[in-house]
Amino acid sequence: MSEEHANEPGHGDSVAAWTAVIVIMVAFATGTLAMWFGRMDYVLASAGLVLVGLVAGLVLSKLGFGVKRSK
């Protein structure tokens, strides 16, 4: 970010946000393929992976890797 826009909120440009998004996208892609192949056990595992992505994003944010990190 530039110094000109010091009040810009960040719009999720953080390690926590990117980690959560990548994990959730992989989970949805895996779940979609599993549904297509008729593997409900993998679909449920993918749903669990979505929850893991959400928790990982929240934990990383609380550890200081979120948008409101100290600069």
Jmol script that loads the backbone (N, CA, C; Angstrom):
load data "model"
ATOM      1  N   MET A   1       0.834  -1.175   0.000  1.00  0.00           N
ATOM      2  CA  MET A   1       0.000   0.000   0.000  1.00  0.00           C
ATOM      3  C   MET A   1       0.878   1.237   0.000  1.00  0.00           C
ATOM      4  N   SER A   2       0.374   2.257  -0.587  1.00  0.00           N
ATOM      5  CA  SER A   2       1.142   3.496  -0.630  1.00  0.00           C
ATOM      6  C   SER A   2       0.831   4.360   0.582  1.00  0.00           C
ATOM      7  N   GLU A   3       1.684   5.311   0.818  1.00  0.00           N
ATOM      8  CA  GLU A   3       1.510   6.224   1.946  1.00  0.00           C
ATOM      9  C   GLU A   3       0.386   7.230   1.690  1.00  0.00           C
ATOM     10  N   GLU A   4      -0.015   7.412   0.435  1.00  0.00           N
ATOM     11  CA  GLU A   4      -1.064   8.369   0.098  1.00  0.00           C
ATOM     12  C   GLU A   4      -2.411   7.980   0.684  1.00  0.00           C
ATOM     13  N   HIS A   5      -2.659   6.705   0.795  1.00  0.00           N
ATOM     14  CA  HIS A   5      -3.949   6.193   1.238  1.00  0.00           C
ATOM     15  C   HIS A   5      -3.818   5.544   2.608  1.00  0.00           C
ATOM     16  N   ALA A   6      -3.427   6.309   3.590  1.00  0.00           N
ATOM     17  CA  ALA A   6      -3.194   5.769   4.928  1.00  0.00           C
ATOM     18  C   ALA A   6      -4.470   5.276   5.591  1.00  0.00           C
ATOM     19  N   ASN A   7      -5.635   5.799   5.207  1.00  0.00           N
ATOM     20  CA  ASN A   7      -6.903   5.406   5.826  1.00  0.00           C
ATOM     21  C   ASN A   7      -7.616   4.288   5.084  1.00  0.00           C
ATOM     22  N   GLU A   8      -7.013   3.732   4.073  1.00  0.00           N
ATOM     23  CA  GLU A   8      -7.631   2.655   3.308  1.00  0.00           C
ATOM     24  C   GLU A   8      -7.761   1.420   4.188  1.00  0.00           C
ATOM     25  N   PRO A   9      -8.941   0.761   4.194  1.00  0.00           N
ATOM     26  CA  PRO A   9      -9.164  -0.353   5.107  1.00  0.00           C
ATOM     27  C   PRO A   9      -8.382  -1.622   4.774  1.00  0.00           C
ATOM     28  N   GLY A  10      -7.894  -1.785   3.561  1.00  0.00           N
ATOM     29  CA  GLY A  10      -7.104  -2.954   3.217  1.00  0.00           C
ATOM     30  C   GLY A  10      -7.832  -3.963   2.365  1.00  0.00           C
ATOM     31  N   HIS A  11      -9.149  -4.026   2.472  1.00  0.00           N
ATOM     32  CA  HIS A  11      -9.968  -4.920   1.652  1.00  0.00           C
ATOM     33  C   HIS A  11      -9.505  -6.370   1.684  1.00  0.00           C
ATOM     34  N   GLY A  12      -9.039  -6.846   2.824  1.00  0.00           N
ATOM     35  CA  GLY A  12      -8.681  -8.245   2.967  1.00  0.00           C
ATOM     36  C   GLY A  12      -7.335  -8.620   2.401  1.00  0.00           C
ATOM     37  N   ASP A  13      -6.513  -7.660   2.083  1.00  0.00           N
ATOM     38  CA  ASP A  13      -5.191  -7.944   1.531  1.00  0.00           C
ATOM     39  C   ASP A  13      -4.249  -8.321   2.676  1.00  0.00           C
ATOM     40  N   SER A  14      -4.390  -9.560   3.141  1.00  0.00           N
ATOM     41  CA  SER A  14      -3.590 -10.025   4.266  1.00  0.00           C
ATOM     42  C   SER A  14      -3.326 -11.521   4.127  1.00  0.00           C
ATOM     43  N   VAL A  15      -2.374 -11.984   4.878  1.00  0.00           N
ATOM     44  CA  VAL A  15      -2.047 -13.416   4.875  1.00  0.00           C
ATOM     45  C   VAL A  15      -3.243 -14.227   5.350  1.00  0.00           C
ATOM     46  N   ALA A  16      -3.926 -13.741   6.380  1.00  0.00           N
ATOM     47  CA  ALA A  16      -5.080 -14.466   6.919  1.00  0.00           C
ATOM     48  C   ALA A  16      -6.184 -14.605   5.877  1.00  0.00           C
ATOM     49  N   ALA A  17      -6.480 -13.530   5.177  1.00  0.00           N
ATOM     50  CA  ALA A  17      -7.545 -13.566   4.180  1.00  0.00           C
ATOM     51  C   ALA A  17      -7.187 -14.471   3.003  1.00  0.00           C
ATOM     52  N   TRP A  18      -5.967 -14.342   2.505  1.00  0.00           N
ATOM     53  CA  TRP A  18      -5.561 -15.174   1.372  1.00  0.00           C
ATOM     54  C   TRP A  18      -5.516 -16.652   1.736  1.00  0.00           C
ATOM     55  N   THR A  19      -5.059 -16.967   2.929  1.00  0.00           N
ATOM     56  CA  THR A  19      -5.027 -18.366   3.365  1.00  0.00           C
ATOM     57  C   THR A  19      -6.434 -18.939   3.420  1.00  0.00           C
ATOM     58  N   ALA A  20      -7.345 -18.193   4.026  1.00  0.00           N
ATOM     59  CA  ALA A  20      -8.724 -18.663   4.125  1.00  0.00           C
ATOM     60  C   ALA A  20      -9.337 -18.855   2.736  1.00  0.00           C
ATOM     61  N   VAL A  21      -9.133 -17.902   1.849  1.00  0.00           N
ATOM     62  CA  VAL A  21      -9.721 -17.982   0.509  1.00  0.00           C
ATOM     63  C   VAL A  21      -9.162 -19.176  -0.270  1.00  0.00           C
ATOM     64  N   ILE A  22      -7.859 -19.377  -0.208  1.00  0.00           N
ATOM     65  CA  ILE A  22      -7.254 -20.486  -0.959  1.00  0.00           C
ATOM     66  C   ILE A  22      -7.733 -21.835  -0.436  1.00  0.00           C
ATOM     67  N   VAL A  23      -7.770 -21.994   0.880  1.00  0.00           N
ATOM     68  CA  VAL A  23      -8.223 -23.269   1.458  1.00  0.00           C
ATOM     69  C   VAL A  23      -9.685 -23.519   1.097  1.00  0.00           C
ATOM     70  N   ILE A  24     -10.515 -22.500   1.185  1.00  0.00           N
ATOM     71  CA  ILE A  24     -11.937 -22.664   0.874  1.00  0.00           C
ATOM     72  C   ILE A  24     -12.149 -22.947  -0.614  1.00  0.00           C
ATOM     73  N   MET A  25     -11.379 -22.302  -1.483  1.00  0.00           N
ATOM     74  CA  MET A  25     -11.509 -22.573  -2.920  1.00  0.00           C
ATOM     75  C   MET A  25     -11.112 -24.007  -3.259  1.00  0.00           C
ATOM     76  N   VAL A  26     -10.041 -24.491  -2.649  1.00  0.00           N
ATOM     77  CA  VAL A  26      -9.626 -25.887  -2.866  1.00  0.00           C
ATOM     78  C   VAL A  26     -10.711 -26.834  -2.357  1.00  0.00           C
ATOM     79  N   ALA A  27     -11.303 -26.506  -1.209  1.00  0.00           N
ATOM     80  CA  ALA A  27     -12.364 -27.347  -0.656  1.00  0.00           C
ATOM     81  C   ALA A  27     -13.572 -27.400  -1.584  1.00  0.00           C
ATOM     82  N   PHE A  28     -13.973 -26.254  -2.127  1.00  0.00           N
ATOM     83  CA  PHE A  28     -15.116 -26.245  -3.038  1.00  0.00           C
ATOM     84  C   PHE A  28     -14.813 -26.994  -4.331  1.00  0.00           C
ATOM     85  N   ALA A  29     -13.614 -26.837  -4.862  1.00  0.00           N
ATOM     86  CA  ALA A  29     -13.249 -27.557  -6.088  1.00  0.00           C
ATOM     87  C   ALA A  29     -13.241 -29.066  -5.843  1.00  0.00           C
ATOM     88  N   THR A  30     -12.669 -29.470  -4.727  1.00  0.00           N
ATOM     89  CA  THR A  30     -12.631 -30.890  -4.383  1.00  0.00           C
ATOM     90  C   THR A  30     -14.040 -31.430  -4.160  1.00  0.00           C
ATOM     91  N   GLY A  31     -14.850 -30.655  -3.456  1.00  0.00           N
ATOM     92  CA  GLY A  31     -16.232 -31.074  -3.211  1.00  0.00           C
ATOM     93  C   GLY A  31     -17.043 -31.183  -4.490  1.00  0.00           C
ATOM     94  N   THR A  32     -16.804 -30.277  -5.419  1.00  0.00           N
ATOM     95  CA  THR A  32     -17.514 -30.331  -6.692  1.00  0.00           C
ATOM     96  C   THR A  32     -17.131 -31.583  -7.478  1.00  0.00           C
ATOM     97  N   LEU A  33     -15.843 -31.868  -7.546  1.00  0.00           N
ATOM     98  CA  LEU A  33     -15.404 -33.089  -8.243  1.00  0.00           C
ATOM     99  C   LEU A  33     -15.929 -34.346  -7.546  1.00  0.00           C
ATOM    100  N   ALA A  34     -15.904 -34.326  -6.229  1.00  0.00           N
ATOM    101  CA  ALA A  34     -16.393 -35.482  -5.487  1.00  0.00           C
ATOM    102  C   ALA A  34     -17.886 -35.700  -5.732  1.00  0.00           C
ATOM    103  N   MET A  35     -18.649 -34.616  -5.792  1.00  0.00           N
ATOM    104  CA  MET A  35     -20.081 -34.734  -6.074  1.00  0.00           C
ATOM    105  C   MET A  35     -20.300 -35.274  -7.481  1.00  0.00           C
ATOM    106  N   TRP A  36     -19.481 -34.828  -8.418  1.00  0.00           N
ATOM    107  CA  TRP A  36     -19.605 -35.281  -9.801  1.00  0.00           C
ATOM    108  C   TRP A  36     -19.326 -36.781  -9.924  1.00  0.00           C
ATOM    109  N   PHE A  37     -18.343 -37.260  -9.131  1.00  0.00           N
ATOM    110  CA  PHE A  37     -18.014 -38.686  -9.152  1.00  0.00           C
ATOM    111  C   PHE A  37     -18.868 -39.503  -8.189  1.00  0.00           C
ATOM    112  N   GLY A  38     -19.761 -38.853  -7.461  1.00  0.00           N
ATOM    113  CA  GLY A  38     -20.671 -39.562  -6.571  1.00  0.00           C
ATOM    114  C   GLY A  38     -20.034 -40.042  -5.269  1.00  0.00           C
ATOM    115  N   ARG A  39     -19.024 -39.377  -4.805  1.00  0.00           N
ATOM    116  CA  ARG A  39     -18.329 -39.759  -3.571  1.00  0.00           C
ATOM    117  C   ARG A  39     -18.767 -38.849  -2.427  1.00  0.00           C
ATOM    118  N   MET A  40     -19.832 -39.220  -1.737  1.00  0.00           N
ATOM    119  CA  MET A  40     -20.367 -38.380  -0.674  1.00  0.00           C
ATOM    120  C   MET A  40     -19.411 -38.254   0.507  1.00  0.00           C
ATOM    121  N   ASP A  41     -18.576 -39.261   0.734  1.00  0.00           N
ATOM    122  CA  ASP A  41     -17.616 -39.152   1.833  1.00  0.00           C
ATOM    123  C   ASP A  41     -16.615 -38.028   1.570  1.00  0.00           C
ATOM    124  N   TYR A  42     -16.200 -37.860   0.329  1.00  0.00           N
ATOM    125  CA  TYR A  42     -15.289 -36.768  -0.015  1.00  0.00           C
ATOM    126  C   TYR A  42     -15.998 -35.410   0.001  1.00  0.00           C
ATOM    127  N   VAL A  43     -17.280 -35.408  -0.342  1.00  0.00           N
ATOM    128  CA  VAL A  43     -18.051 -34.168  -0.276  1.00  0.00           C
ATOM    129  C   VAL A  43     -18.122 -33.678   1.165  1.00  0.00           C
ATOM    130  N   LEU A  44     -18.388 -34.586   2.077  1.00  0.00           N
ATOM    131  CA  LEU A  44     -18.448 -34.220   3.495  1.00  0.00           C
ATOM    132  C   LEU A  44     -17.077 -33.799   4.016  1.00  0.00           C
ATOM    133  N   ALA A  45     -16.025 -34.451   3.555  1.00  0.00           N
ATOM    134  CA  ALA A  45     -14.676 -34.059   3.953  1.00  0.00           C
ATOM    135  C   ALA A  45     -14.353 -32.657   3.423  1.00  0.00           C
ATOM    136  N   SER A  46     -14.827 -32.351   2.233  1.00  0.00           N
ATOM    137  CA  SER A  46     -14.622 -31.025   1.669  1.00  0.00           C
ATOM    138  C   SER A  46     -15.379 -29.968   2.473  1.00  0.00           C
ATOM    139  N   ALA A  47     -16.564 -30.315   2.944  1.00  0.00           N
ATOM    140  CA  ALA A  47     -17.317 -29.387   3.799  1.00  0.00           C
ATOM    141  C   ALA A  47     -16.538 -29.124   5.093  1.00  0.00           C
ATOM    142  N   GLY A  48     -15.910 -30.154   5.614  1.00  0.00           N
ATOM    143  CA  GLY A  48     -15.067 -29.974   6.794  1.00  0.00           C
ATOM    144  C   GLY A  48     -13.866 -29.091   6.496  1.00  0.00           C
ATOM    145  N   LEU A  49     -13.323 -29.223   5.290  1.00  0.00           N
ATOM    146  CA  LEU A  49     -12.178 -28.396   4.897  1.00  0.00           C
ATOM    147  C   LEU A  49     -12.570 -26.922   4.766  1.00  0.00           C
ATOM    148  N   VAL A  50     -13.809 -26.655   4.398  1.00  0.00           N
ATOM    149  CA  VAL A  50     -14.289 -25.266   4.371  1.00  0.00           C
ATOM    150  C   VAL A  50     -14.235 -24.680   5.780  1.00  0.00           C
ATOM    151  N   LEU A  51     -14.671 -25.471   6.750  1.00  0.00           N
ATOM    152  CA  LEU A  51     -14.622 -25.006   8.143  1.00  0.00           C
ATOM    153  C   LEU A  51     -13.183 -24.796   8.600  1.00  0.00           C
ATOM    154  N   VAL A  52     -12.284 -25.670   8.173  1.00  0.00           N
ATOM    155  CA  VAL A  52     -10.864 -25.506   8.510  1.00  0.00           C
ATOM    156  C   VAL A  52     -10.334 -24.194   7.938  1.00  0.00           C
ATOM    157  N   GLY A  53     -10.717 -23.855   6.714  1.00  0.00           N
ATOM    158  CA  GLY A  53     -10.292 -22.610   6.102  1.00  0.00           C
ATOM    159  C   GLY A  53     -10.796 -21.397   6.861  1.00  0.00           C
ATOM    160  N   LEU A  54     -12.047 -21.454   7.305  1.00  0.00           N
ATOM    161  CA  LEU A  54     -12.599 -20.347   8.090  1.00  0.00           C
ATOM    162  C   LEU A  54     -11.856 -20.180   9.408  1.00  0.00           C
ATOM    163  N   VAL A  55     -11.628 -21.289  10.086  1.00  0.00           N
ATOM    164  CA  VAL A  55     -10.917 -21.238  11.367  1.00  0.00           C
ATOM    165  C   VAL A  55      -9.483 -20.760  11.169  1.00  0.00           C
ATOM    166  N   ALA A  56      -8.828 -21.227  10.124  1.00  0.00           N
ATOM    167  CA  ALA A  56      -7.445 -20.808   9.857  1.00  0.00           C
ATOM    168  C   ALA A  56      -7.374 -19.304   9.620  1.00  0.00           C
ATOM    169  N   GLY A  57      -8.314 -18.766   8.875  1.00  0.00           N
ATOM    170  CA  GLY A  57      -8.346 -17.330   8.639  1.00  0.00           C
ATOM    171  C   GLY A  57      -8.553 -16.543   9.920  1.00  0.00           C
ATOM    172  N   LEU A  58      -9.461 -17.010  10.762  1.00  0.00           N
ATOM    173  CA  LEU A  58      -9.716 -16.329  12.032  1.00  0.00           C
ATOM    174  C   LEU A  58      -8.513 -16.406  12.969  1.00  0.00           C
ATOM    175  N   VAL A  59      -7.904 -17.574  13.055  1.00  0.00           N
ATOM    176  CA  VAL A  59      -6.745 -17.744  13.930  1.00  0.00           C
ATOM    177  C   VAL A  59      -5.576 -16.880  13.450  1.00  0.00           C
ATOM    178  N   LEU A  60      -5.299 -16.900  12.164  1.00  0.00           N
ATOM    179  CA  LEU A  60      -4.216 -16.073  11.633  1.00  0.00           C
ATOM    180  C   LEU A  60      -4.493 -14.591  11.847  1.00  0.00           C
ATOM    181  N   SER A  61      -5.744 -14.200  11.727  1.00  0.00           N
ATOM    182  CA  SER A  61      -6.098 -12.806  11.972  1.00  0.00           C
ATOM    183  C   SER A  61      -5.842 -12.420  13.430  1.00  0.00           C
ATOM    184  N   LYS A  62      -6.216 -13.304  14.341  1.00  0.00           N
ATOM    185  CA  LYS A  62      -5.987 -13.037  15.764  1.00  0.00           C
ATOM    186  C   LYS A  62      -4.500 -13.039  16.113  1.00  0.00           C
ATOM    187  N   LEU A  63      -3.698 -13.765  15.356  1.00  0.00           N
ATOM    188  CA  LEU A  63      -2.246 -13.811  15.596  1.00  0.00           C
ATOM    189  C   LEU A  63      -1.521 -12.604  15.001  1.00  0.00           C
ATOM    190  N   GLY A  64      -2.246 -11.732  14.324  1.00  0.00           N
ATOM    191  CA  GLY A  64      -1.634 -10.519  13.806  1.00  0.00           C
ATOM    192  C   GLY A  64      -1.355 -10.525  12.323  1.00  0.00           C
ATOM    193  N   PHE A  65      -1.883 -11.505  11.606  1.00  0.00           N
ATOM    194  CA  PHE A  65      -1.659 -11.576  10.168  1.00  0.00           C
ATOM    195  C   PHE A  65      -2.871 -11.068   9.378  1.00  0.00           C
ATOM    196  N   GLY A  66      -3.793 -10.384  10.052  1.00  0.00           N
ATOM    197  CA  GLY A  66      -4.994  -9.869   9.404  1.00  0.00           C
ATOM    198  C   GLY A  66      -4.801  -8.468   8.876  1.00  0.00           C
ATOM    199  N   VAL A  67      -5.883  -7.849   8.478  1.00  0.00           N
ATOM    200  CA  VAL A  67      -5.846  -6.504   7.896  1.00  0.00           C
ATOM    201  C   VAL A  67      -5.407  -5.472   8.931  1.00  0.00           C
ATOM    202  N   LYS A  68      -5.823  -5.638  10.169  1.00  0.00           N
ATOM    203  CA  LYS A  68      -5.517  -4.651  11.210  1.00  0.00           C
ATOM    204  C   LYS A  68      -4.205  -4.960  11.922  1.00  0.00           C
ATOM    205  N   ARG A  69      -3.236  -5.472  11.188  1.00  0.00           N
ATOM    206  CA  ARG A  69      -1.939  -5.780  11.779  1.00  0.00           C
ATOM    207  C   ARG A  69      -1.162  -4.495  11.999  1.00  0.00           C
ATOM    208  N   SER A  70      -0.210  -4.556  12.905  1.00  0.00           N
ATOM    209  CA  SER A  70       0.622  -3.372  13.143  1.00  0.00           C
ATOM    210  C   SER A  70       1.625  -3.238  12.006  1.00  0.00           C
ATOM    211  N   LYS A  71       1.867  -2.013  11.605  1.00  0.00           N
ATOM    212  CA  LYS A  71       2.748  -1.794  10.455  1.00  0.00           C
ATOM    213  C   LYS A  71       4.084  -1.284  10.881  1.00  0.00           C
TER     214      LYS A  71
END
end "model"
wireframe off; spacefill off
backbone 0.3
color backbone group
